Amino acid sequence: MYVMEYNVIIEKDEDGWFVATVPEIPGCYTQGKTYQQVIERVAEAIEVCLEADGMKNNKPLKFVGIQRVEVATN
C-alpha cells in the first residue's frame, strides 16, 4: 500500500456547510456540516475519485501556496 497526500481547499458556504475541493483531482469534492465531518468525507471522496478515474498511481502535485486575488466586477 502506498500513502499519498492531496491538498484540499475547505470553504464555508452561505448556509454554514463546509465544502472541500481537491484541485488535483477534477470533480472531486464533498461537503459536511462540521469541519471534522468534511475532513472524513473528503478522504472517502478522494479514494472513490481515484478508483473511478483509474488514477490510483497518479502522483499529487507539489503544493506551492494559495493566493487571494482581487478582481473588480461591474
PDB file with SEQRES, HELIX, SHEET and CRYST1 records, atoms N, CA, C and O in Angstrom:
SEQRES   1 A   74  MET TYR VAL MET GLU TYR ASN VAL ILE ILE GLU LYS ASP          
SEQRES   2 A   74  GLU ASP GLY TRP PHE VAL ALA THR VAL PRO GLU ILE PRO          
SEQRES   3 A   74  GLY CYS TYR THR GLN GLY LYS THR TYR GLN GLN VAL ILE          
SEQRES   4 A   74  GLU ARG VAL ALA GLU ALA ILE GLU VAL CYS LEU GLU ALA          
SEQRES   5 A   74  ASP GLY MET LYS ASN ASN LYS PRO LEU LYS PHE VAL GLY          
SEQRES   6 A   74  ILE GLN ARG VAL GLU VAL ALA THR ASN                          
HELIX    1 AA1 TYR A   35  ASP A   53  1                                  19    
SHEET    1 AA1 3 ILE A   9  LYS A  12  0                                        
SHEET    2 AA1 3 PHE A  18  THR A  21 -1                                        
SHEET    3 AA1 3 TYR A  29  GLY A  32 -1                                        
CRYST1    1.000    1.000    1.000  90.00  90.00  90.00 P 1           1          
ATOM      1  N   MET A   1       0.846  -1.180   0.000  1.00  0.00           N  
ATOM      2  CA  MET A   1       0.000   0.000   0.000  1.00  0.00           C  
ATOM      3  C   MET A   1       0.889   1.240   0.000  1.00  0.00           C  
ATOM      4  O   MET A   1       1.867   1.318   0.744  1.00  0.00           O  
ATOM      5  N   TYR A   2       0.540   2.191  -0.832  1.00  0.00           N  
ATOM      6  CA  TYR A   2       1.265   3.447  -0.956  1.00  0.00           C  
ATOM      7  C   TYR A   2       0.371   4.564  -0.430  1.00  0.00           C  
ATOM      8  O   TYR A   2      -0.794   4.655  -0.818  1.00  0.00           O  
ATOM      9  N   VAL A   3       0.893   5.408   0.439  1.00  0.00           N  
ATOM     10  CA  VAL A   3       0.108   6.503   1.011  1.00  0.00           C  
ATOM     11  C   VAL A   3       0.436   7.790   0.270  1.00  0.00           C  
ATOM     12  O   VAL A   3       1.604   8.159   0.143  1.00  0.00           O  
ATOM     13  N   MET A   4      -0.595   8.473  -0.219  1.00  0.00           N  
ATOM     14  CA  MET A   4      -0.416   9.744  -0.925  1.00  0.00           C  
ATOM     15  C   MET A   4      -1.130  10.850  -0.150  1.00  0.00           C  
ATOM     16  O   MET A   4      -2.125  10.603   0.530  1.00  0.00           O  
ATOM     17  N   GLU A   5      -0.618  12.046  -0.261  1.00  0.00           N  
ATOM     18  CA  GLU A   5      -1.244  13.210   0.365  1.00  0.00           C  
ATOM     19  C   GLU A   5      -1.728  14.148  -0.723  1.00  0.00           C  
ATOM     20  O   GLU A   5      -1.026  14.384  -1.706  1.00  0.00           O  
ATOM     21  N   TYR A   6      -2.930  14.682  -0.547  1.00  0.00           N  
ATOM     22  CA  TYR A   6      -3.506  15.619  -1.500  1.00  0.00           C  
ATOM     23  C   TYR A   6      -3.841  16.919  -0.792  1.00  0.00           C  
ATOM     24  O   TYR A   6      -4.217  16.924   0.380  1.00  0.00           O  
ATOM     25  N   ASN A   7      -3.703  18.011  -1.509  1.00  0.00           N  
ATOM     26  CA  ASN A   7      -4.095  19.316  -0.983  1.00  0.00           C  
ATOM     27  C   ASN A   7      -5.605  19.455  -1.118  1.00  0.00           C  
ATOM     28  O   ASN A   7      -6.185  19.106  -2.146  1.00  0.00           O  
ATOM     29  N   VAL A   8      -6.228  19.966  -0.071  1.00  0.00           N  
ATOM     30  CA  VAL A   8      -7.680  20.127  -0.051  1.00  0.00           C  
ATOM     31  C   VAL A   8      -8.002  21.575   0.323  1.00  0.00           C  
ATOM     32  O   VAL A   8      -7.464  22.112   1.291  1.00  0.00           O  
ATOM     33  N   ILE A   9      -8.874  22.188  -0.449  1.00  0.00           N  
ATOM     34  CA  ILE A   9      -9.343  23.541  -0.128  1.00  0.00           C  
ATOM     35  C   ILE A   9     -10.676  23.398   0.585  1.00  0.00           C  
ATOM     36  O   ILE A   9     -11.591  22.746   0.082  1.00  0.00           O  
ATOM     37  N   ILE A  10     -10.783  24.006   1.753  1.00  0.00           N  
ATOM     38  CA  ILE A  10     -12.022  23.939   2.528  1.00  0.00           C  
ATOM     39  C   ILE A  10     -12.574  25.347   2.684  1.00  0.00           C  
ATOM     40  O   ILE A  10     -11.892  26.256   3.158  1.00  0.00           O  
ATOM     41  N   GLU A  11     -13.822  25.502   2.275  1.00  0.00           N  
ATOM     42  CA  GLU A  11     -14.508  26.788   2.361  1.00  0.00           C  
ATOM     43  C   GLU A  11     -15.830  26.593   3.087  1.00  0.00           C  
ATOM     44  O   GLU A  11     -16.301  25.465   3.231  1.00  0.00           O  
ATOM     45  N   LYS A  12     -16.420  27.669   3.537  1.00  0.00           N  
ATOM     46  CA  LYS A  12     -17.722  27.605   4.203  1.00  0.00           C  
ATOM     47  C   LYS A  12     -18.728  28.332   3.324  1.00  0.00           C  
ATOM     48  O   LYS A  12     -18.515  29.486   2.953  1.00  0.00           O  
ATOM     49  N   ASP A  13     -19.836  27.650   2.987  1.00  0.00           N  
ATOM     50  CA  ASP A  13     -20.828  28.277   2.115  1.00  0.00           C  
ATOM     51  C   ASP A  13     -21.791  29.163   2.899  1.00  0.00           C  
ATOM     52  O   ASP A  13     -21.688  29.282   4.120  1.00  0.00           O  
ATOM     53  N   GLU A  14     -22.719  29.777   2.187  1.00  0.00           N  
ATOM     54  CA  GLU A  14     -23.654  30.735   2.797  1.00  0.00           C  
ATOM     55  C   GLU A  14     -24.597  30.099   3.810  1.00  0.00           C  
ATOM     56  O   GLU A  14     -25.179  30.801   4.638  1.00  0.00           O  
ATOM     57  N   ASP A  15     -24.754  28.789   3.756  1.00  0.00           N  
ATOM     58  CA  ASP A  15     -25.621  28.085   4.702  1.00  0.00           C  
ATOM     59  C   ASP A  15     -24.849  27.506   5.889  1.00  0.00           C  
ATOM     60  O   ASP A  15     -25.439  26.861   6.756  1.00  0.00           O  
ATOM     61  N   GLY A  16     -23.530  27.734   5.932  1.00  0.00           N  
ATOM     62  CA  GLY A  16     -22.724  27.251   7.035  1.00  0.00           C  
ATOM     63  C   GLY A  16     -22.113  25.877   6.830  1.00  0.00           C  
ATOM     64  O   GLY A  16     -21.454  25.362   7.733  1.00  0.00           O  
ATOM     65  N   TRP A  17     -22.310  25.268   5.670  1.00  0.00           N  
ATOM     66  CA  TRP A  17     -21.724  23.961   5.371  1.00  0.00           C  
ATOM     67  C   TRP A  17     -20.270  24.138   4.947  1.00  0.00           C  
ATOM     68  O   TRP A  17     -19.923  25.123   4.294  1.00  0.00           O  
ATOM     69  N   PHE A  18     -19.427  23.187   5.317  1.00  0.00           N  
ATOM     70  CA  PHE A  18     -18.040  23.178   4.884  1.00  0.00           C  
ATOM     71  C   PHE A  18     -17.968  22.431   3.557  1.00  0.00           C  
ATOM     72  O   PHE A  18     -18.516  21.336   3.423  1.00  0.00           O  
ATOM     73  N   VAL A  19     -17.294  23.022   2.585  1.00  0.00           N  
ATOM     74  CA  VAL A  19     -17.168  22.425   1.257  1.00  0.00           C  
ATOM     75  C   VAL A  19     -15.686  22.180   0.991  1.00  0.00           C  
ATOM     76  O   VAL A  19     -14.877  23.104   1.062  1.00  0.00           O  
ATOM     77  N   ALA A  20     -15.334  20.936   0.686  1.00  0.00           N  
ATOM     78  CA  ALA A  20     -13.948  20.561   0.431  1.00  0.00           C  
ATOM     79  C   ALA A  20     -13.779  20.210  -1.041  1.00  0.00           C  
ATOM     80  O   ALA A  20     -14.563  19.445  -1.605  1.00  0.00           O  
ATOM     81  N   THR A  21     -12.745  20.780  -1.655  1.00  0.00           N  
ATOM     82  CA  THR A  21     -12.430  20.543  -3.052  1.00  0.00           C  
ATOM     83  C   THR A  21     -10.983  20.077  -3.156  1.00  0.00           C  
ATOM     84  O   THR A  21     -10.109  20.576  -2.447  1.00  0.00           O  
ATOM     85  N   VAL A  22     -10.738  19.122  -4.038  1.00  0.00           N  
ATOM     86  CA  VAL A  22      -9.380  18.613  -4.261  1.00  0.00           C  
ATOM     87  C   VAL A  22      -8.946  19.081  -5.655  1.00  0.00           C  
ATOM     88  O   VAL A  22      -9.309  18.462  -6.655  1.00  0.00           O  
ATOM     89  N   PRO A  23      -8.172  20.173  -5.726  1.00  0.00           N  
ATOM     90  CA  PRO A  23      -7.817  20.743  -7.035  1.00  0.00           C  
ATOM     91  C   PRO A  23      -7.074  19.777  -7.959  1.00  0.00           C  
ATOM     92  O   PRO A  23      -7.189  19.894  -9.179  1.00  0.00           O  
ATOM     93  N   GLU A  24      -6.332  18.848  -7.420  1.00  0.00           N  
ATOM     94  CA  GLU A  24      -5.545  17.924  -8.234  1.00  0.00           C  
ATOM     95  C   GLU A  24      -6.377  16.833  -8.887  1.00  0.00           C  
ATOM     96  O   GLU A  24      -5.909  16.145  -9.795  1.00  0.00           O  
ATOM     97  N   ILE A  25      -7.628  16.675  -8.419  1.00  0.00           N  
ATOM     98  CA  ILE A  25      -8.495  15.638  -8.971  1.00  0.00           C  
ATOM     99  C   ILE A  25      -9.783  16.324  -9.443  1.00  0.00           C  
ATOM    100  O   ILE A  25     -10.665  16.606  -8.633  1.00  0.00           O  
ATOM    101  N   PRO A  26      -9.892  16.590 -10.744  1.00  0.00           N  
ATOM    102  CA  PRO A  26     -11.075  17.272 -11.261  1.00  0.00           C  
ATOM    103  C   PRO A  26     -12.378  16.582 -10.849  1.00  0.00           C  
ATOM    104  O   PRO A  26     -12.520  15.366 -10.977  1.00  0.00           O  
ATOM    105  N   GLY A  27     -13.320  17.380 -10.353  1.00  0.00           N  
ATOM    106  CA  GLY A  27     -14.626  16.858  -9.955  1.00  0.00           C  
ATOM    107  C   GLY A  27     -14.654  16.198  -8.592  1.00  0.00           C  
ATOM    108  O   GLY A  27     -15.676  15.627  -8.212  1.00  0.00           O  
ATOM    109  N   CYS A  28     -13.564  16.258  -7.848  1.00  0.00           N  
ATOM    110  CA  CYS A  28     -13.521  15.623  -6.531  1.00  0.00           C  
ATOM    111  C   CYS A  28     -13.811  16.664  -5.456  1.00  0.00           C  
ATOM    112  O   CYS A  28     -12.993  17.541  -5.178  1.00  0.00           O  
ATOM    113  N   TYR A  29     -14.982  16.549  -4.864  1.00  0.00           N  
ATOM    114  CA  TYR A  29     -15.396  17.479  -3.818  1.00  0.00           C  
ATOM    115  C   TYR A  29     -16.450  16.819  -2.948  1.00  0.00           C  
ATOM    116  O   TYR A  29     -17.035  15.803  -3.324  1.00  0.00           O  
ATOM    117  N   THR A  30     -16.685  17.401  -1.789  1.00  0.00           N  
ATOM    118  CA  THR A  30     -17.727  16.919  -0.886  1.00  0.00           C  
ATOM    119  C   THR A  30     -18.069  18.038   0.076  1.00  0.00           C  
ATOM    120  O   THR A  30     -17.482  19.119   0.016  1.00  0.00           O  
ATOM    121  N   GLN A  31     -19.012  17.782   0.959  1.00  0.00           N  
ATOM    122  CA  GLN A  31     -19.390  18.779   1.962  1.00  0.00           C  
ATOM    123  C   GLN A  31     -19.738  18.095   3.272  1.00  0.00           C  
ATOM    124  O   GLN A  31     -19.982  16.889   3.320  1.00  0.00           O  
ATOM    125  N   GLY A  32     -19.754  18.884   4.326  1.00  0.00           N  
ATOM    126  CA  GLY A  32     -20.118  18.371   5.641  1.00  0.00           C  
ATOM    127  C   GLY A  32     -20.601  19.497   6.522  1.00  0.00           C  
ATOM    128  O   GLY A  32     -20.240  20.657   6.318  1.00  0.00           O  
ATOM    129  N   LYS A  33     -21.403  19.163   7.484  1.00  0.00           N  
ATOM    130  CA  LYS A  33     -21.959  20.174   8.390  1.00  0.00           C  
ATOM    131  C   LYS A  33     -20.890  20.702   9.353  1.00  0.00           C  
ATOM    132  O   LYS A  33     -20.956  21.855   9.780  1.00  0.00           O  
ATOM    133  N   THR A  34     -19.898  19.856   9.696  1.00  0.00           N  
ATOM    134  CA  THR A  34     -18.815  20.284  10.585  1.00  0.00           C  
ATOM    135  C   THR A  34     -17.478  20.112   9.859  1.00  0.00           C  
ATOM    136  O   THR A  34     -17.384  19.412   8.851  1.00  0.00           O  
ATOM    137  N   TYR A  35     -16.464  20.760  10.392  1.00  0.00           N  
ATOM    138  CA  TYR A  35     -15.121  20.651   9.822  1.00  0.00           C  
ATOM    139  C   TYR A  35     -14.647  19.194   9.866  1.00  0.00           C  
ATOM    140  O   TYR A  35     -14.129  18.673   8.878  1.00  0.00           O  
ATOM    141  N   GLN A  36     -14.826  18.555  10.998  1.00  0.00           N  
ATOM    142  CA  GLN A  36     -14.406  17.160  11.150  1.00  0.00           C  
ATOM    143  C   GLN A  36     -15.127  16.253  10.146  1.00  0.00           C  
ATOM    144  O   GLN A  36     -14.520  15.360   9.556  1.00  0.00           O  
ATOM    145  N   GLN A  37     -16.402  16.492   9.967  1.00  0.00           N  
ATOM    146  CA  GLN A  37     -17.186  15.672   9.032  1.00  0.00           C  
ATOM    147  C   GLN A  37     -16.679  15.836   7.598  1.00  0.00           C  
ATOM    148  O   GLN A  37     -16.572  14.853   6.865  1.00  0.00           O  
ATOM    149  N   VAL A  38     -16.370  17.060   7.195  1.00  0.00           N  
ATOM    150  CA  VAL A  38     -15.906  17.269   5.822  1.00  0.00           C  
ATOM    151  C   VAL A  38     -14.520  16.657   5.612  1.00  0.00           C  
ATOM    152  O   VAL A  38     -14.214  16.191   4.515  1.00  0.00           O  
ATOM    153  N   ILE A  39     -13.687  16.653   6.637  1.00  0.00           N  
ATOM    154  CA  ILE A  39     -12.369  16.021   6.532  1.00  0.00           C  
ATOM    155  C   ILE A  39     -12.523  14.509   6.322  1.00  0.00           C  
ATOM    156  O   ILE A  39     -11.845  13.924   5.478  1.00  0.00           O  
ATOM    157  N   GLU A  40     -13.403  13.892   7.081  1.00  0.00           N  
ATOM    158  CA  GLU A  40     -13.643  12.457   6.919  1.00  0.00           C  
ATOM    159  C   GLU A  40     -14.207  12.151   5.531  1.00  0.00           C  
ATOM    160  O   GLU A  40     -13.796  11.193   4.877  1.00  0.00           O  
ATOM    161  N   ARG A  41     -15.144  12.973   5.100  1.00  0.00           N  
ATOM    162  CA  ARG A  41     -15.789  12.741   3.810  1.00  0.00           C  
ATOM    163  C   ARG A  41     -14.848  12.980   2.632  1.00  0.00           C  
ATOM    164  O   ARG A  41     -14.923  12.273   1.627  1.00  0.00           O  
ATOM    165  N   VAL A  42     -13.970  13.961   2.745  1.00  0.00           N  
ATOM    166  CA  VAL A  42     -13.091  14.235   1.606  1.00  0.00           C  
ATOM    167  C   VAL A  42     -12.083  13.105   1.425  1.00  0.00           C  
ATOM    168  O   VAL A  42     -11.696  12.802   0.297  1.00  0.00           O  
ATOM    169  N   ALA A  43     -11.656  12.485   2.504  1.00  0.00           N  
ATOM    170  CA  ALA A  43     -10.760  11.329   2.375  1.00  0.00           C  
ATOM    171  C   ALA A  43     -11.460  10.207   1.600  1.00  0.00           C  
ATOM    172  O   ALA A  43     -10.856   9.570   0.737  1.00  0.00           O  
ATOM    173  N   GLU A  44     -12.725   9.974   1.915  1.00  0.00           N  
ATOM    174  CA  GLU A  44     -13.506   8.966   1.197  1.00  0.00           C  
ATOM    175  C   GLU A  44     -13.695   9.366  -0.262  1.00  0.00           C  
ATOM    176  O   GLU A  44     -13.597   8.529  -1.160  1.00  0.00           O  
ATOM    177  N   ALA A  45     -13.967  10.651  -0.494  1.00  0.00           N  
ATOM    178  CA  ALA A  45     -14.187  11.139  -1.858  1.00  0.00           C  
ATOM    179  C   ALA A  45     -12.927  10.962  -2.702  1.00  0.00           C  
ATOM    180  O   ALA A  45     -13.012  10.591  -3.873  1.00  0.00           O  
ATOM    181  N   ILE A  46     -11.769  11.224  -2.119  1.00  0.00           N  
ATOM    182  CA  ILE A  46     -10.508  11.048  -2.846  1.00  0.00           C  
ATOM    183  C   ILE A  46     -10.340   9.597  -3.264  1.00  0.00           C  
ATOM    184  O   ILE A  46      -9.988   9.321  -4.411  1.00  0.00           O  
ATOM    185  N   GLU A  47     -10.583   8.671  -2.355  1.00  0.00           N  
ATOM    186  CA  GLU A  47     -10.463   7.248  -2.680  1.00  0.00           C  
ATOM    187  C   GLU A  47     -11.391   6.864  -3.820  1.00  0.00           C  
ATOM    188  O   GLU A  47     -10.984   6.169  -4.751  1.00  0.00           O  
ATOM    189  N   VAL A  48     -12.632   7.313  -3.748  1.00  0.00           N  
ATOM    190  CA  VAL A  48     -13.620   6.988  -4.786  1.00  0.00           C  
ATOM    191  C   VAL A  48     -13.211   7.593  -6.133  1.00  0.00           C  
ATOM    192  O   VAL A  48     -13.276   6.923  -7.163  1.00  0.00           O  
ATOM    193  N   CYS A  49     -12.791   8.859  -6.119  1.00  0.00           N  
ATOM    194  CA  CYS A  49     -12.404   9.529  -7.365  1.00  0.00           C  
ATOM    195  C   CYS A  49     -11.189   8.863  -8.004  1.00  0.00           C  
ATOM    196  O   CYS A  49     -11.149   8.687  -9.222  1.00  0.00           O  
ATOM    197  N   LEU A  50     -10.211   8.495  -7.202  1.00  0.00           N  
ATOM    198  CA  LEU A  50      -9.017   7.839  -7.741  1.00  0.00           C  
ATOM    199  C   LEU A  50      -9.362   6.493  -8.366  1.00  0.00           C  
ATOM    200  O   LEU A  50      -8.858   6.148  -9.434  1.00  0.00           O  
ATOM    201  N   GLU A  51     -10.219   5.740  -7.698  1.00  0.00           N  
ATOM    202  CA  GLU A  51     -10.638   4.440  -8.241  1.00  0.00           C  
ATOM    203  C   GLU A  51     -11.439   4.601  -9.521  1.00  0.00           C  
ATOM    204  O   GLU A  51     -11.199   3.894 -10.500  1.00  0.00           O  
ATOM    205  N   ALA A  52     -12.388   5.524  -9.518  1.00  0.00           N  
ATOM    206  CA  ALA A  52     -13.274   5.716 -10.666  1.00  0.00           C  
ATOM    207  C   ALA A  52     -12.517   6.209 -11.897  1.00  0.00           C  
ATOM    208  O   ALA A  52     -12.844   5.838 -13.024  1.00  0.00           O  
ATOM    209  N   ASP A  53     -11.513   7.039 -11.677  1.00  0.00           N  
ATOM    210  CA  ASP A  53     -10.771   7.617 -12.799  1.00  0.00           C  
ATOM    211  C   ASP A  53      -9.525   6.825 -13.166  1.00  0.00           C  
ATOM    212  O   ASP A  53      -8.791   7.212 -14.075  1.00  0.00           O  
ATOM    213  N   GLY A  54      -9.278   5.719 -12.466  1.00  0.00           N  
ATOM    214  CA  GLY A  54      -8.088   4.933 -12.741  1.00  0.00           C  
ATOM    215  C   GLY A  54      -6.805   5.685 -12.422  1.00  0.00           C  
ATOM    216  O   GLY A  54      -5.787   5.501 -13.089  1.00  0.00           O  
ATOM    217  N   MET A  55      -6.856   6.530 -11.402  1.00  0.00           N  
ATOM    218  CA  MET A  55      -5.715   7.385 -11.051  1.00  0.00           C  
ATOM    219  C   MET A  55      -4.975   6.894  -9.812  1.00  0.00           C  
ATOM    220  O   MET A  55      -4.241   7.664  -9.192  1.00  0.00           O  
ATOM    221  N   LYS A  56      -5.149   5.646  -9.444  1.00  0.00           N  
ATOM    222  CA  LYS A  56      -4.564   5.152  -8.190  1.00  0.00           C  
ATOM    223  C   LYS A  56      -3.055   5.372  -8.107  1.00  0.00           C  
ATOM    224  O   LYS A  56      -2.524   5.542  -7.009  1.00  0.00           O  
ATOM    225  N   ASN A  57      -2.356   5.374  -9.234  1.00  0.00           N  
ATOM    226  CA  ASN A  57      -0.907   5.568  -9.216  1.00  0.00           C  
ATOM    227  C   ASN A  57      -0.506   6.997  -9.593  1.00  0.00           C  
ATOM    228  O   ASN A  57       0.672   7.281  -9.805  1.00  0.00           O  
ATOM    229  N   ASN A  58      -1.483   7.882  -9.672  1.00  0.00           N  
ATOM    230  CA  ASN A  58      -1.226   9.275 -10.010  1.00  0.00           C  
ATOM    231  C   ASN A  58      -0.539   9.980  -8.840  1.00  0.00           C  
ATOM    232  O   ASN A  58      -1.017   9.913  -7.708  1.00  0.00           O  
ATOM    233  N   LYS A  59       0.568  10.647  -9.107  1.00  0.00           N  
ATOM    234  CA  LYS A  59       1.279  11.351  -8.044  1.00  0.00           C  
ATOM    235  C   LYS A  59       0.720  12.763  -7.895  1.00  0.00           C  
ATOM    236  O   LYS A  59       0.543  13.469  -8.889  1.00  0.00           O  
ATOM    237  N   PRO A  60       0.440  13.180  -6.656  1.00  0.00           N  
ATOM    238  CA  PRO A  60      -0.092  14.522  -6.408  1.00  0.00           C  
ATOM    239  C   PRO A  60       0.912  15.599  -6.808  1.00  0.00           C  
ATOM    240  O   PRO A  60       2.119  15.360  -6.849  1.00  0.00           O  
ATOM    241  N   LEU A  61       0.390  16.786  -7.102  1.00  0.00           N  
ATOM    242  CA  LEU A  61       1.237  17.932  -7.403  1.00  0.00           C  
ATOM    243  C   LEU A  61       1.906  18.433  -6.125  1.00  0.00           C  
ATOM    244  O   LEU A  61       1.419  18.175  -5.024  1.00  0.00           O  
ATOM    245  N   LYS A  62       3.008  19.141  -6.270  1.00  0.00           N  
ATOM    246  CA  LYS A  62       3.691  19.726  -5.122  1.00  0.00           C  
ATOM    247  C   LYS A  62       3.006  21.043  -4.764  1.00  0.00           C  
ATOM    248  O   LYS A  62       2.842  21.917  -5.616  1.00  0.00           O  
ATOM    249  N   PHE A  63       2.607  21.180  -3.497  1.00  0.00           N  
ATOM    250  CA  PHE A  63       1.923  22.387  -3.033  1.00  0.00           C  
ATOM    251  C   PHE A  63       2.894  23.560  -3.023  1.00  0.00           C  
ATOM    252  O   PHE A  63       4.008  23.450  -2.510  1.00  0.00           O  
ATOM    253  N   VAL A  64       2.465  24.687  -3.592  1.00  0.00           N  
ATOM    254  CA  VAL A  64       3.290  25.888  -3.628  1.00  0.00           C  
ATOM    255  C   VAL A  64       2.702  26.963  -2.727  1.00  0.00           C  
ATOM    256  O   VAL A  64       3.432  27.584  -1.954  1.00  0.00           O  
ATOM    257  N   GLY A  65       1.396  27.196  -2.814  1.00  0.00           N  
ATOM    258  CA  GLY A  65       0.778  28.212  -1.972  1.00  0.00           C  
ATOM    259  C   GLY A  65      -0.608  28.579  -2.461  1.00  0.00           C  
ATOM    260  O   GLY A  65      -1.057  28.141  -3.520  1.00  0.00           O  
ATOM    261  N   ILE A  66      -1.268  29.390  -1.665  1.00  0.00           N  
ATOM    262  CA  ILE A  66      -2.595  29.901  -2.007  1.00  0.00           C  
ATOM    263  C   ILE A  66      -2.524  31.414  -1.966  1.00  0.00           C  
ATOM    264  O   ILE A  66      -1.957  31.994  -1.040  1.00  0.00           O  
ATOM    265  N   GLN A  67      -3.092  32.037  -2.956  1.00  0.00           N  
ATOM    266  CA  GLN A  67      -3.090  33.491  -3.012  1.00  0.00           C  
ATOM    267  C   GLN A  67      -4.479  33.980  -3.339  1.00  0.00           C  
ATOM    268  O   GLN A  67      -5.104  33.484  -4.277  1.00  0.00           O  
ATOM    269  N   ARG A  68      -4.971  34.935  -2.591  1.00  0.00           N  
ATOM    270  CA  ARG A  68      -6.252  35.575  -2.894  1.00  0.00           C  
ATOM    271  C   ARG A  68      -6.004  36.668  -3.900  1.00  0.00           C  
ATOM    272  O   ARG A  68      -5.077  37.461  -3.738  1.00  0.00           O  
ATOM    273  N   VAL A  69      -6.817  36.726  -4.939  1.00  0.00           N  
ATOM    274  CA  VAL A  69      -6.667  37.729  -5.983  1.00  0.00           C  
ATOM    275  C   VAL A  69      -7.938  38.550  -6.037  1.00  0.00           C  
ATOM    276  O   VAL A  69      -9.037  38.001  -6.119  1.00  0.00           O  
ATOM    277  N   GLU A  70      -7.790  39.859  -5.990  1.00  0.00           N  
ATOM    278  CA  GLU A  70      -8.930  40.774  -6.025  1.00  0.00           C  
ATOM    279  C   GLU A  70      -9.206  41.169  -7.473  1.00  0.00           C  
ATOM    280  O   GLU A  70      -8.298  41.566  -8.204  1.00  0.00           O  
ATOM    281  N   VAL A  71     -10.473  41.056  -7.877  1.00  0.00           N  
ATOM    282  CA  VAL A  71     -10.889  41.407  -9.236  1.00  0.00           C  
ATOM    283  C   VAL A  71     -12.112  42.308  -9.146  1.00  0.00           C  
ATOM    284  O   VAL A  71     -13.071  41.979  -8.447  1.00  0.00           O  
ATOM    285  N   ALA A  72     -12.093  43.432  -9.838  1.00  0.00           N  
ATOM    286  CA  ALA A  72     -13.230  44.348  -9.858  1.00  0.00           C  
ATOM    287  C   ALA A  72     -14.255  43.864 -10.894  1.00  0.00           C  
ATOM    288  O   ALA A  72     -13.900  43.508 -12.017  1.00  0.00           O  
ATOM    289  N   THR A  73     -15.529  43.860 -10.492  1.00  0.00           N  
ATOM    290  CA  THR A  73     -16.598  43.478 -11.411  1.00  0.00           C  
ATOM    291  C   THR A  73     -17.638  44.587 -11.447  1.00  0.00           C  
ATOM    292  O   THR A  73     -17.740  45.399 -10.528  1.00  0.00           O  
ATOM    293  N   ASN A  74     -18.383  44.601 -12.496  1.00  0.00           N  
ATOM    294  CA  ASN A  74     -19.451  45.615 -12.637  1.00  0.00           C  
ATOM    295  C   ASN A  74     -20.727  45.138 -12.032  1.00  0.00           C  
ATOM    296  O   ASN A  74     -21.728  45.854 -12.057  1.00  0.00           O  
TER     297      ASN A  74                                                      
END                                                                             
